[in-house]
Amino acid sequence: MSLPIRMLKNFLIADDHQLFLDGLQLILTEMDDCRLLASFSSSKKLLDKLVLYPHANMIMLDILMSGGEGMQTLQQIHQRYPGLRLLVLTAEDTVEQVREALQAGASAYVLKSTGKAELQMAIEHVSAGEVYLSQSIGQRLAQHMLGYSEHKAGHQHQVSLTEREEEILRMIAWENSNQQIAEQLFISPKTVETHRKNLMKKIGARNSLGIYKYALKHQWV
């Protein structure tokens, strides 16, 4: 039996620090299924030249580059090219900044302090259509969610979810797998999958990214 062909990840990257760009280029060239098409010193240059790279499917950029247009560029790219996978690689780790980036279309939010292994992990998750957050950001968001139960009673949702669906929605948003959810809730993975499908149907999500964005929009995370 032949092994499945892995999708080639064609990257465009943007950062206003040349030394950091050089480092990213080196890392990407060392990954077998990654190819760097071009790099840019500003998000505006990236947006202006994007049409010249129809084979690009992954973009990595810093939203805090000089000029202050990073977040706006992220949103514009997502609106114009919704099929592109967008990875934010930056130094800012506030909950508000992470939430804004994800709402603007980012599929990953990775800190510049991360190592090569975690960056590669983020790339693999995003390539598979999933959301990835740096570990320290995930911990920060988990702490932020501790206040969730205090506001639940007065919170209104667009759809009616069962208590179990609400519980599973939050756990999916925290990037738990079906097996991990099953172990924590003492139910079978098959039951988790059934809840997941019903949940996705109710909120109109097609994958885990859709579930996360719904949870983010309605302040479940």
Z-matrix of the N, CA and C atoms (Angstrom, degrees):
N
C 1 1.461
C 2 1.522 1 109.54
N 3 1.322 2 116.84 1 131.36
C 4 1.460 3 120.73 2 -179.28
C 5 1.517 4 110.43 3 -80.29
N 6 1.310 5 115.72 4 147.38
C 7 1.462 6 120.85 5 179.12
C 8 1.524 7 110.30 6 -75.95
N 9 1.354 8 118.17 7 148.89
C 10 1.470 9 120.35 8 178.83
C 11 1.519 10 110.59 9 -63.79
N 12 1.331 11 116.66 10 145.31
C 13 1.446 12 121.67 11 178.85
C 14 1.524 13 109.37 12 -79.73
N 15 1.324 14 116.73 13 126.51
C 16 1.456 15 120.62 14 -179.70
C 17 1.521 16 109.77 15 -80.84
N 18 1.309 17 116.01 16 140.10
C 19 1.453 18 120.71 17 -179.65
C 20 1.526 19 110.14 18 -67.74
N 21 1.327 20 115.45 19 131.96
C 22 1.458 21 120.22 20 176.33
C 23 1.524 22 108.60 21 -73.18
N 24 1.315 23 115.93 22 128.98
C 25 1.458 24 121.40 23 -178.00
C 26 1.525 25 108.22 24 -96.16
N 27 1.310 26 116.19 25 107.16
C 28 1.461 27 122.51 26 -178.95
C 29 1.527 28 109.26 27 -95.68
N 30 1.318 29 116.44 28 111.26
C 31 1.457 30 122.32 29 -171.00
C 32 1.525 31 114.13 30 -99.24
N 33 1.333 32 114.17 31 144.37
C 34 1.454 33 123.29 32 160.33
C 35 1.523 34 105.41 33 -120.83
N 36 1.325 35 117.84 34 137.04
C 37 1.457 36 119.56 35 -178.84
C 38 1.529 37 109.81 36 -130.84
N 39 1.335 38 115.29 37 150.40
C 40 1.461 39 120.64 38 179.86
C 41 1.522 40 109.80 39 -139.86
N 42 1.327 41 115.10 40 127.85
C 43 1.463 42 121.52 41 176.48
C 44 1.523 43 107.02 42 -160.24
N 45 1.331 44 117.24 43 146.50
C 46 1.459 45 119.62 44 -176.06
C 47 1.530 46 113.25 45 -94.18
N 48 1.335 47 117.19 46 11.96
C 49 1.456 48 121.46 47 174.55
C 50 1.532 49 108.53 48 -115.72
N 51 1.320 50 116.29 49 111.65
C 52 1.447 51 120.99 50 -173.59
C 53 1.530 52 112.11 51 -61.29
N 54 1.310 53 117.13 52 -38.73
C 55 1.461 54 120.11 53 179.83
C 56 1.521 55 110.79 54 -61.97
N 57 1.326 56 115.88 55 -39.74
C 58 1.473 57 119.83 56 178.68
C 59 1.526 58 110.08 57 -68.46
N 60 1.337 59 116.94 58 -40.02
C 61 1.465 60 120.71 59 176.13
C 62 1.522 61 111.01 60 -58.78
N 63 1.324 62 115.83 61 -44.27
C 64 1.461 63 120.18 62 179.83
C 65 1.525 64 111.05 63 -60.51
N 66 1.330 65 115.83 64 -40.24
C 67 1.462 66 120.00 65 178.77
C 68 1.520 67 112.25 66 -65.02
N 69 1.336 68 116.53 67 -42.79
C 70 1.468 69 120.56 68 178.23
C 71 1.526 70 110.92 69 -62.93
N 72 1.317 71 116.58 70 -41.81
C 73 1.459 72 120.74 71 179.60
C 74 1.518 73 110.58 72 -59.80
N 75 1.328 74 116.39 73 -42.36
C 76 1.459 75 120.75 74 179.46
C 77 1.521 76 111.63 75 -64.41
N 78 1.325 77 116.47 76 -43.31
C 79 1.467 78 120.69 77 179.71
C 80 1.527 79 110.70 78 -61.92
N 81 1.336 80 116.96 79 -45.66
C 82 1.464 81 120.50 80 -177.89
C 83 1.523 82 111.87 81 -65.32
N 84 1.328 83 117.50 82 -37.36
C 85 1.466 84 119.79 83 -179.50
C 86 1.525 85 111.50 84 -68.96
N 87 1.332 86 117.11 85 -19.52
C 88 1.465 87 120.99 86 178.89
C 89 1.526 88 112.31 87 -85.86
N 90 1.330 89 117.34 88 -8.06
C 91 1.462 90 121.56 89 178.80
C 92 1.526 91 109.25 90 -95.30
N 93 1.314 92 116.30 91 127.07
C 94 1.462 93 121.67 92 -171.57
C 95 1.523 94 114.00 93 -58.54
N 96 1.327 95 117.51 94 -39.29
C 97 1.462 96 120.04 95 -173.32
C 98 1.525 97 112.63 96 -103.66
N 99 1.339 98 117.30 97 17.84
C 100 1.459 99 121.42 98 179.35
C 101 1.532 100 110.44 99 -113.97
N 102 1.313 101 116.05 100 140.81
C 103 1.450 102 121.29 101 177.86
C 104 1.520 103 109.07 102 -137.33
N 105 1.321 104 116.30 103 128.02
C 106 1.460 105 121.59 104 179.03
C 107 1.523 106 109.16 105 -89.69
N 108 1.333 107 116.75 106 119.35
C 109 1.460 108 121.60 107 179.52
C 110 1.518 109 112.11 108 -86.78
N 111 1.338 110 116.72 109 -39.91
C 112 1.464 111 120.27 110 -179.12
C 113 1.521 112 109.18 111 -169.05
N 114 1.334 113 115.40 112 158.47
C 115 1.461 114 121.07 113 175.05
C 116 1.521 115 108.78 114 -129.33
N 117 1.338 116 115.85 115 152.19
C 118 1.457 117 121.40 116 -175.49
C 119 1.527 118 109.78 117 -135.56
N 120 1.332 119 115.32 118 151.19
C 121 1.458 120 120.53 119 -177.53
C 122 1.524 121 113.12 120 -91.09
N 123 1.328 122 117.38 121 -1.47
C 124 1.467 123 120.72 122 177.40
C 125 1.523 124 109.37 123 -153.13
N 126 1.330 125 115.46 124 156.22
C 127 1.456 126 119.95 125 179.28
C 128 1.522 127 111.40 126 -68.66
N 129 1.319 128 117.14 127 -31.27
C 130 1.469 129 121.20 128 178.78
C 131 1.533 130 110.80 129 -64.94
N 132 1.330 131 116.53 130 -43.24
C 133 1.462 132 120.21 131 178.10
C 134 1.525 133 110.29 132 -62.71
N 135 1.307 134 116.39 133 -39.97
C 136 1.465 135 120.81 134 177.33
C 137 1.521 136 110.66 135 -59.78
N 138 1.328 137 117.06 136 -47.81
C 139 1.455 138 121.57 137 -178.34
C 140 1.528 139 110.94 138 -64.15
N 141 1.326 140 116.65 139 -41.35
C 142 1.464 141 120.87 140 -178.38
C 143 1.533 142 112.33 141 -65.94
N 144 1.328 143 117.47 142 -33.55
C 145 1.463 144 121.78 143 -174.71
C 146 1.529 145 113.42 144 -98.73
N 147 1.314 146 117.01 145 -2.34
C 148 1.461 147 120.84 146 -173.52
C 149 1.527 148 112.91 147 -59.03
N 150 1.316 149 116.79 148 -35.43
C 151 1.452 150 121.26 149 -178.21
C 152 1.523 151 111.94 150 -63.61
N 153 1.317 152 117.99 151 -19.86
C 154 1.459 153 122.39 152 -178.77
C 155 1.530 154 112.33 153 -80.60
N 156 1.323 155 116.72 154 -5.67
C 157 1.466 156 120.71 155 -176.67
C 158 1.532 157 110.43 156 -125.45
N 159 1.332 158 117.06 157 72.19
C 160 1.468 159 120.64 158 -176.80
C 161 1.527 160 113.87 159 -65.99
N 162 1.331 161 117.33 160 -18.59
C 163 1.461 162 120.17 161 -178.94
C 164 1.523 163 113.06 162 -91.12
N 165 1.329 164 116.97 163 -2.04
C 166 1.462 165 120.07 164 177.28
C 167 1.525 166 110.02 165 -67.03
N 168 1.314 167 116.46 166 135.76
C 169 1.470 168 119.92 167 176.44
C 170 1.530 169 112.86 168 -131.23
N 171 1.331 170 116.38 169 -4.25
C 172 1.464 171 120.94 170 178.86
C 173 1.526 172 108.75 171 -136.52
N 174 1.326 173 116.43 172 134.93
C 175 1.465 174 121.14 173 177.16
C 176 1.524 175 108.60 174 -128.95
N 177 1.321 176 114.53 175 132.70
C 178 1.453 177 120.71 176 177.19
C 179 1.526 178 108.08 177 -121.01
N 180 1.332 179 117.20 178 123.94
C 181 1.455 180 119.10 179 -177.23
C 182 1.520 181 111.53 180 -148.27
N 183 1.324 182 113.76 181 156.40
C 184 1.458 183 121.71 182 173.89
C 185 1.528 184 107.34 183 -94.99
N 186 1.321 185 117.10 184 126.97
C 187 1.462 186 120.26 185 -178.14
C 188 1.525 187 112.05 186 -86.20
N 189 1.337 188 117.11 187 -0.60
C 190 1.459 189 120.81 188 -177.92
C 191 1.527 190 112.05 189 -113.73
N 192 1.322 191 117.22 190 30.19
C 193 1.456 192 120.60 191 178.21
C 194 1.525 193 110.88 192 -71.25
N 195 1.315 194 115.35 193 160.30
C 196 1.460 195 120.08 194 178.15
C 197 1.527 196 109.44 195 -58.76
N 198 1.307 197 116.38 196 140.56
C 199 1.459 198 121.25 197 -176.41
C 200 1.515 199 111.36 198 110.25
N 201 1.345 200 116.18 199 -23.47
C 202 1.455 201 120.97 200 174.86
C 203 1.514 202 115.82 201 66.15
N 204 1.343 203 117.64 202 24.33
C 205 1.465 204 120.63 203 -177.69
C 206 1.527 205 112.67 204 -108.14
N 207 1.322 206 116.99 205 7.32
C 208 1.455 207 120.28 206 -174.66
C 209 1.515 208 114.47 207 -59.49
N 210 1.332 209 116.91 208 -49.23
C 211 1.464 210 120.25 209 -178.55
C 212 1.524 211 110.89 210 -65.81
N 213 1.319 212 116.11 211 -40.27
C 214 1.462 213 120.60 212 178.99
C 215 1.528 214 110.39 213 -64.46
N 216 1.321 215 116.53 214 -41.01
C 217 1.463 216 120.97 215 178.25
C 218 1.518 217 110.79 216 -63.35
N 219 1.323 218 116.05 217 -42.20
C 220 1.462 219 121.06 218 178.20
C 221 1.520 220 110.47 219 -56.39
N 222 1.312 221 116.69 220 -46.94
C 223 1.463 222 121.74 221 -179.74
C 224 1.523 223 111.57 222 -65.35
N 225 1.323 224 117.29 223 -40.57
C 226 1.464 225 121.15 224 -179.57
C 227 1.532 226 111.42 225 -66.12
N 228 1.317 227 116.16 226 -41.21
C 229 1.464 228 119.55 227 178.27
C 230 1.522 229 110.07 228 -62.65
N 231 1.328 230 115.95 229 -44.34
C 232 1.468 231 119.94 230 -179.26
C 233 1.522 232 111.30 231 -62.51
N 234 1.320 233 117.23 232 -38.67
C 235 1.461 234 121.28 233 -179.46
C 236 1.526 235 111.91 234 -70.81
N 237 1.332 236 116.49 235 -40.50
C 238 1.466 237 120.63 236 -177.02
C 239 1.527 238 112.73 237 -81.32
N 240 1.332 239 116.04 238 -34.21
C 241 1.466 240 120.89 239 -176.62
C 242 1.534 241 109.13 240 -131.30
N 243 1.331 242 117.62 241 72.30
C 244 1.470 243 120.41 242 -174.11
C 245 1.525 244 114.24 243 -63.73
N 246 1.333 245 117.55 244 -16.58
C 247 1.458 246 119.75 245 -179.91
C 248 1.513 247 114.10 246 -81.48
N 249 1.326 248 118.12 247 -11.64
C 250 1.460 249 121.53 248 -179.07
C 251 1.526 250 110.89 249 -76.41
N 252 1.327 251 115.97 250 140.29
C 253 1.463 252 121.59 251 175.23
C 254 1.529 253 107.80 252 -89.00
N 255 1.324 254 116.79 253 127.41
C 256 1.459 255 121.75 254 -174.09
C 257 1.523 256 111.10 255 -114.14
N 258 1.321 257 116.19 256 120.21
C 259 1.455 258 122.30 257 178.94
C 260 1.528 259 109.22 258 -112.36
N 261 1.307 260 116.20 259 120.48
C 262 1.461 261 121.17 260 175.59
C 263 1.522 262 108.00 261 -89.61
N 264 1.322 263 115.93 262 126.13
C 265 1.459 264 121.83 263 177.36
C 266 1.521 265 106.88 264 -124.79
N 267 1.337 266 116.54 265 105.93
C 268 1.461 267 120.30 266 -169.90
C 269 1.524 268 110.91 267 -148.73
N 270 1.334 269 116.03 268 179.05
C 271 1.460 270 120.95 269 -178.87
C 272 1.522 271 112.47 270 -102.10
N 273 1.320 272 118.28 271 -14.79
C 274 1.467 273 123.23 272 -176.70
C 275 1.527 274 109.96 273 -81.70
N 276 1.347 275 116.89 274 130.87
C 277 1.459 276 119.25 275 -176.05
C 278 1.525 277 113.79 276 -128.36
N 279 1.331 278 117.96 277 23.29
C 280 1.461 279 119.38 278 178.85
C 281 1.533 280 110.31 279 -73.89
N 282 1.326 281 115.63 280 150.29
C 283 1.460 282 121.03 281 179.76
C 284 1.521 283 110.45 282 -58.56
N 285 1.324 284 116.94 283 -40.84
C 286 1.460 285 120.88 284 -178.49
C 287 1.523 286 111.61 285 -63.38
N 288 1.334 287 116.48 286 -41.68
C 289 1.457 288 120.79 287 -179.54
C 290 1.524 289 111.01 288 -67.04
N 291 1.314 290 116.30 289 -41.93
C 292 1.469 291 120.78 290 178.52
C 293 1.522 292 110.00 291 -62.98
N 294 1.326 293 116.52 292 -46.09
C 295 1.465 294 120.76 293 -179.56
C 296 1.522 295 111.09 294 -61.29
N 297 1.326 296 117.44 295 -42.78
C 298 1.454 297 121.11 296 -179.45
C 299 1.530 298 111.14 297 -64.49
N 300 1.319 299 116.78 298 -40.57
C 301 1.463 300 120.67 299 179.86
C 302 1.523 301 111.34 300 -65.04
N 303 1.321 302 117.13 301 -42.90
C 304 1.459 303 120.35 302 179.86
C 305 1.529 304 110.85 303 -66.70
N 306 1.311 305 116.64 304 -38.88
C 307 1.457 306 120.09 305 177.25
C 308 1.527 307 111.12 306 -66.58
N 309 1.321 308 117.15 307 -28.76
C 310 1.460 309 121.60 308 179.65
C 311 1.520 310 112.39 309 -78.72
N 312 1.340 311 117.45 310 -11.19
C 313 1.459 312 119.73 311 175.66
C 314 1.511 313 116.41 312 125.38
N 315 1.333 314 118.44 313 -0.28
C 316 1.467 315 120.60 314 -179.64
C 317 1.525 316 111.00 315 -67.94
N 318 1.319 317 115.57 316 142.01
C 319 1.464 318 121.31 317 175.12
C 320 1.525 319 111.38 318 -102.00
N 321 1.311 320 116.78 319 -14.75
C 322 1.467 321 120.98 320 177.61
C 323 1.520 322 109.35 321 -144.78
N 324 1.316 323 114.85 322 146.32
C 325 1.462 324 121.34 323 176.23
C 326 1.522 325 105.78 324 -132.32
N 327 1.322 326 115.27 325 106.72
C 328 1.460 327 121.59 326 -173.44
C 329 1.522 328 109.24 327 -122.36
N 330 1.323 329 116.22 328 136.10
C 331 1.460 330 120.77 329 -179.86
C 332 1.523 331 110.82 330 -82.69
N 333 1.326 332 115.65 331 147.66
C 334 1.458 333 120.42 332 -179.66
C 335 1.529 334 111.95 333 -67.41
N 336 1.300 335 116.80 334 -15.78
C 337 1.460 336 120.60 335 178.05
C 338 1.526 337 112.17 336 -80.98
N 339 1.332 338 116.88 337 -2.96
C 340 1.459 339 120.23 338 -178.27
C 341 1.517 340 110.90 339 -70.62
N 342 1.314 341 115.92 340 164.59
C 343 1.459 342 121.01 341 177.43
C 344 1.522 343 111.62 342 -95.05
N 345 1.322 344 115.51 343 172.92
C 346 1.455 345 121.89 344 -178.48
C 347 1.530 346 111.54 345 -60.33
N 348 1.340 347 116.88 346 -40.43
C 349 1.463 348 120.93 347 -177.10
C 350 1.528 349 111.21 348 -62.70
N 351 1.326 350 116.78 349 -42.71
C 352 1.468 351 118.92 350 -179.09
C 353 1.524 352 110.93 351 -71.81
N 354 1.322 353 117.11 352 -35.29
C 355 1.461 354 119.65 353 176.49
C 356 1.523 355 110.21 354 -61.68
N 357 1.315 356 116.73 355 -42.75
C 358 1.463 357 120.50 356 178.40
C 359 1.531 358 110.43 357 -64.61
N 360 1.330 359 116.63 358 -37.60
C 361 1.455 360 120.73 359 177.29
C 362 1.528 361 110.68 360 -63.11
N 363 1.332 362 116.33 361 -41.74
C 364 1.461 363 121.22 362 178.65
C 365 1.527 364 110.27 363 -61.34
N 366 1.317 365 116.54 364 -42.89
C 367 1.465 366 121.31 365 179.62
C 368 1.520 367 110.97 366 -61.27
N 369 1.323 368 116.83 367 -42.73
C 370 1.465 369 120.81 368 -180.00
C 371 1.525 370 111.65 369 -65.51
N 372 1.327 371 116.95 370 -41.67
C 373 1.469 372 121.00 371 178.99
C 374 1.527 373 110.68 372 -62.70
N 375 1.327 374 116.29 373 -47.16
C 376 1.459 375 120.77 374 -178.32
C 377 1.522 376 110.77 375 -65.45
N 378 1.326 377 116.62 376 -39.39
C 379 1.462 378 120.78 377 178.55
C 380 1.521 379 111.24 378 -61.13
N 381 1.337 380 116.57 379 -30.45
C 382 1.464 381 121.75 380 179.68
C 383 1.526 382 112.56 381 -85.93
N 384 1.335 383 116.98 382 4.81
C 385 1.457 384 120.45 383 178.85
C 386 1.511 385 114.28 384 85.37
N 387 1.323 386 117.34 385 17.53
C 388 1.456 387 121.80 386 -177.89
C 389 1.528 388 111.20 387 -106.30
N 390 1.319 389 115.25 388 166.83
C 391 1.463 390 121.95 389 175.09
C 392 1.521 391 108.63 390 -93.80
N 393 1.327 392 116.23 391 141.76
C 394 1.462 393 119.06 392 175.72
C 395 1.523 394 109.39 393 -134.03
N 396 1.335 395 115.32 394 133.94
C 397 1.461 396 121.92 395 175.79
C 398 1.515 397 108.31 396 -125.06
N 399 1.323 398 116.87 397 141.73
C 400 1.459 399 120.08 398 174.54
C 401 1.524 400 109.60 399 -54.34
N 402 1.316 401 116.20 400 147.01
C 403 1.461 402 120.92 401 -174.32
C 404 1.525 403 112.14 402 -55.61
N 405 1.313 404 117.35 403 -43.08
C 406 1.465 405 119.82 404 -178.66
C 407 1.525 406 111.07 405 -65.04
N 408 1.338 407 117.14 406 -32.66
C 409 1.459 408 121.18 407 177.90
C 410 1.522 409 109.67 408 -69.89
N 411 1.332 410 116.77 409 -41.57
C 412 1.456 411 120.65 410 177.72
C 413 1.519 412 111.30 411 -58.62
N 414 1.332 413 116.74 412 -40.70
C 415 1.464 414 120.77 413 178.00
C 416 1.523 415 111.08 414 -65.32
N 417 1.325 416 115.50 415 -40.37
C 418 1.468 417 120.02 416 179.98
C 419 1.533 418 110.59 417 -64.07
N 420 1.338 419 116.29 418 -42.21
C 421 1.458 420 119.93 419 179.05
C 422 1.529 421 111.07 420 -66.87
N 423 1.336 422 116.40 421 -36.51
C 424 1.464 423 119.78 422 177.62
C 425 1.530 424 110.52 423 -61.96
N 426 1.320 425 116.37 424 -41.53
C 427 1.462 426 120.35 425 177.25
C 428 1.528 427 110.64 426 -64.33
N 429 1.324 428 114.98 427 -38.48
C 430 1.467 429 120.21 428 179.13
C 431 1.526 430 110.88 429 -62.53
N 432 1.344 431 115.54 430 -31.53
C 433 1.456 432 120.14 431 -176.73
C 434 1.521 433 113.00 432 -78.69
N 435 1.323 434 117.70 433 -8.41
C 436 1.457 435 120.08 434 -179.40
C 437 1.525 436 111.49 435 -61.01
N 438 1.324 437 116.44 436 -25.11
C 439 1.452 438 120.19 437 179.01
C 440 1.509 439 113.28 438 -85.52
N 441 1.335 440 116.96 439 2.01
C 442 1.472 441 120.72 440 -176.22
C 443 1.524 442 113.13 441 -59.19
N 444 1.343 443 117.40 442 -47.89
C 445 1.463 444 120.45 443 -174.09
C 446 1.522 445 111.65 444 -63.84
N 447 1.334 446 116.91 445 -27.25
C 448 1.460 447 120.12 446 -178.47
C 449 1.524 448 111.77 447 -69.88
N 450 1.349 449 115.97 448 -24.31
C 451 1.461 450 119.86 449 -176.56
C 452 1.537 451 112.96 450 -106.95
N 453 1.328 452 116.94 451 -4.24
C 454 1.455 453 120.60 452 -172.51
C 455 1.524 454 112.97 453 -59.43
N 456 1.354 455 116.31 454 -42.56
C 457 1.462 456 119.88 455 -173.32
C 458 1.519 457 112.53 456 -59.53
N 459 1.328 458 116.84 457 -39.17
C 460 1.459 459 119.75 458 -177.12
C 461 1.503 460 114.07 459 -94.21
N 462 1.336 461 117.70 460 6.27
C 463 1.467 462 120.58 461 -175.16
C 464 1.529 463 110.79 462 -91.96
N 465 1.307 464 116.69 463 132.84
C 466 1.458 465 121.79 464 -179.26
C 467 1.525 466 109.89 465 -104.60
N 468 1.319 467 116.87 466 139.44
C 469 1.463 468 122.77 467 179.68
C 470 1.521 469 109.84 468 -119.77
N 471 1.306 470 115.38 469 154.61
C 472 1.455 471 120.22 470 -178.00
C 473 1.525 472 111.94 471 -73.12
N 474 1.331 473 117.41 472 -27.12
C 475 1.459 474 120.52 473 179.18
C 476 1.524 475 108.85 474 -125.37
N 477 1.312 476 115.43 475 159.19
C 478 1.461 477 120.54 476 -179.59
C 479 1.520 478 109.15 477 -94.09
N 480 1.316 479 116.33 478 116.33
C 481 1.456 480 122.22 479 178.76
C 482 1.519 481 109.97 480 -111.42
N 483 1.328 482 115.92 481 145.89
C 484 1.455 483 119.51 482 174.60
C 485 1.533 484 108.62 483 -72.55
N 486 1.317 485 115.55 484 164.94
C 487 1.463 486 119.57 485 179.75
C 488 1.523 487 110.99 486 -60.20
N 489 1.337 488 116.46 487 -38.93
C 490 1.460 489 120.61 488 178.85
C 491 1.527 490 111.17 489 -67.03
N 492 1.332 491 117.13 490 -40.28
C 493 1.466 492 120.54 491 178.72
C 494 1.521 493 111.07 492 -64.20
N 495 1.345 494 116.04 493 -39.97
C 496 1.466 495 119.77 494 177.32
C 497 1.526 496 110.47 495 -61.68
N 498 1.324 497 114.99 496 -41.19
C 499 1.464 498 120.49 497 -178.92
C 500 1.529 499 110.41 498 -64.71
N 501 1.333 500 116.45 499 -44.47
C 502 1.459 501 120.71 500 -178.95
C 503 1.520 502 110.89 501 -70.47
N 504 1.337 503 116.87 502 -35.81
C 505 1.463 504 119.76 503 177.15
C 506 1.524 505 110.44 504 -58.11
N 507 1.326 506 117.66 505 -46.32
C 508 1.456 507 120.49 506 -179.99
C 509 1.523 508 111.16 507 -64.14
N 510 1.310 509 117.21 508 -38.82
C 511 1.462 510 120.49 509 -177.82
C 512 1.530 511 111.28 510 -70.24
N 513 1.330 512 116.53 511 -35.79
C 514 1.469 513 119.72 512 174.75
C 515 1.524 514 109.56 513 -65.24
N 516 1.343 515 115.89 514 -41.83
C 517 1.467 516 120.41 515 178.85
C 518 1.519 517 111.54 516 -62.53
N 519 1.324 518 116.62 517 -27.41
C 520 1.469 519 121.19 518 177.21
C 521 1.526 520 111.56 519 -84.06
N 522 1.358 521 116.13 520 7.55
C 523 1.466 522 123.15 521 176.18
C 524 1.532 523 113.68 522 71.43
N 525 1.339 524 116.97 523 30.22
C 526 1.459 525 120.87 524 173.22
C 527 1.524 526 109.74 525 -81.16
N 528 1.327 527 116.90 526 139.36
C 529 1.457 528 121.94 527 175.74
C 530 1.527 529 109.57 528 -78.45
N 531 1.346 530 117.22 529 168.43
C 532 1.464 531 120.86 530 177.21
C 533 1.524 532 110.66 531 -57.28
N 534 1.338 533 116.56 532 -40.77
C 535 1.462 534 120.56 533 -178.70
C 536 1.523 535 110.70 534 -65.50
N 537 1.315 536 116.96 535 -42.42
C 538 1.466 537 120.75 536 179.64
C 539 1.527 538 111.29 537 -65.22
N 540 1.344 539 116.19 538 -41.13
C 541 1.465 540 119.93 539 178.05
C 542 1.519 541 110.37 540 -63.89
N 543 1.330 542 115.62 541 -43.31
C 544 1.471 543 120.69 542 -179.97
C 545 1.527 544 111.09 543 -59.25
N 546 1.313 545 116.48 544 -42.72
C 547 1.465 546 120.74 545 -178.39
C 548 1.529 547 111.24 546 -67.45
N 549 1.320 548 117.46 547 -38.01
C 550 1.458 549 120.75 548 -177.94
C 551 1.521 550 112.37 549 -75.76
N 552 1.343 551 116.90 550 -29.63
C 553 1.469 552 120.54 551 -177.52
C 554 1.529 553 112.38 552 -100.73
N 555 1.348 554 116.17 553 -1.66
C 556 1.467 555 121.89 554 179.24
C 557 1.525 556 112.18 555 59.28
N 558 1.340 557 114.91 556 43.49
C 559 1.453 558 121.62 557 174.67
C 560 1.524 559 107.81 558 -129.92
N 561 1.325 560 117.12 559 171.94
C 562 1.458 561 120.17 560 -177.69
C 563 1.530 562 111.06 561 -82.20
N 564 1.330 563 118.01 562 152.44
C 565 1.468 564 120.92 563 175.74
C 566 1.527 565 112.05 564 -57.55
N 567 1.336 566 116.75 565 -32.64
C 568 1.461 567 120.34 566 178.91
C 569 1.529 568 110.45 567 -64.50
N 570 1.328 569 116.34 568 -39.69
C 571 1.462 570 120.69 569 177.78
C 572 1.531 571 110.45 570 -65.99
N 573 1.323 572 116.03 571 -39.92
C 574 1.469 573 120.06 572 176.95
C 575 1.520 574 110.15 573 -60.52
N 576 1.328 575 116.53 574 -43.67
C 577 1.462 576 120.76 575 -179.10
C 578 1.525 577 111.07 576 -62.97
N 579 1.328 578 116.87 577 -37.92
C 580 1.464 579 120.58 578 177.50
C 581 1.530 580 110.53 579 -63.60
N 582 1.336 581 116.25 580 -45.81
C 583 1.468 582 120.35 581 177.54
C 584 1.524 583 110.34 582 -61.49
N 585 1.321 584 116.50 583 -40.92
C 586 1.465 585 121.11 584 -179.45
C 587 1.531 586 110.53 585 -60.43
N 588 1.324 587 116.82 586 -46.41
C 589 1.469 588 121.26 587 -179.50
C 590 1.525 589 111.13 588 -63.22
N 591 1.337 590 116.97 589 -44.12
C 592 1.465 591 120.31 590 178.42
C 593 1.520 592 111.30 591 -63.14
N 594 1.331 593 114.90 592 -40.64
C 595 1.460 594 120.89 593 179.46
C 596 1.524 595 110.94 594 -63.48
N 597 1.318 596 117.39 595 -46.13
C 598 1.458 597 122.06 596 -179.82
C 599 1.527 598 111.06 597 -62.30
N 600 1.328 599 115.51 598 -38.68
C 601 1.463 600 119.86 599 179.20
C 602 1.521 601 110.87 600 -65.13
N 603 1.326 602 116.88 601 -41.07
C 604 1.465 603 121.27 602 -178.04
C 605 1.526 604 112.00 603 -66.20
N 606 1.326 605 116.74 604 -42.35
C 607 1.465 606 119.36 605 -173.95
C 608 1.531 607 112.11 606 -95.69
N 609 1.336 608 116.88 607 -2.47
C 610 1.458 609 120.07 608 177.12
C 611 1.517 610 114.06 609 75.76
N 612 1.339 611 117.06 610 29.97
C 613 1.469 612 121.33 611 179.68
C 614 1.526 613 110.08 612 -96.43
N 615 1.339 614 115.76 613 147.70
C 616 1.460 615 120.95 614 179.63
C 617 1.526 616 112.85 615 -101.61
N 618 1.319 617 116.94 616 -18.14
C 619 1.461 618 120.12 617 -178.02
C 620 1.533 619 108.92 618 -159.55
N 621 1.329 620 115.65 619 -173.47
C 622 1.465 621 120.66 620 -178.29
C 623 1.515 622 112.00 621 -63.55
N 624 1.320 623 116.47 622 -32.33
C 625 1.468 624 119.82 623 178.06
C 626 1.528 625 110.28 624 -63.02
N 627 1.342 626 116.56 625 -41.26
C 628 1.455 627 120.58 626 177.73
C 629 1.518 628 111.94 627 -63.12
N 630 1.331 629 116.15 628 -39.16
C 631 1.468 630 120.60 629 177.74
C 632 1.523 631 110.12 630 -64.07
N 633 1.338 632 115.95 631 -43.73
C 634 1.461 633 119.43 632 -179.29
C 635 1.526 634 110.94 633 -63.09
N 636 1.333 635 116.46 634 -43.65
C 637 1.461 636 119.81 635 -178.97
C 638 1.523 637 111.01 636 -64.20
N 639 1.342 638 117.17 637 -36.78
C 640 1.466 639 120.50 638 176.84
C 641 1.533 640 109.60 639 -64.18
N 642 1.337 641 115.64 640 -45.63
C 643 1.466 642 120.04 641 -179.82
C 644 1.524 643 110.36 642 -61.74
N 645 1.334 644 115.79 643 -39.15
C 646 1.454 645 120.49 644 179.67
C 647 1.532 646 111.14 645 -67.18
N 648 1.324 647 116.32 646 -45.11
C 649 1.462 648 121.47 647 -178.40
C 650 1.523 649 111.84 648 -60.24
N 651 1.329 650 115.76 649 -38.32
C 652 1.463 651 120.11 650 -176.54
C 653 1.536 652 112.74 651 -99.76
N 654 1.351 653 113.74 652 16.53
C 655 1.469 654 121.05 653 172.09
C 656 1.517 655 113.27 654 61.70
N 657 1.333 656 115.39 655 36.54
C 658 1.468 657 119.10 656 170.31
C 659 1.517 658 109.03 657 -81.83
N 660 1.323 659 117.21 658 -20.31
C 661 1.464 660 121.73 659 174.97
C 662 1.510 661 107.74 660 -130.74
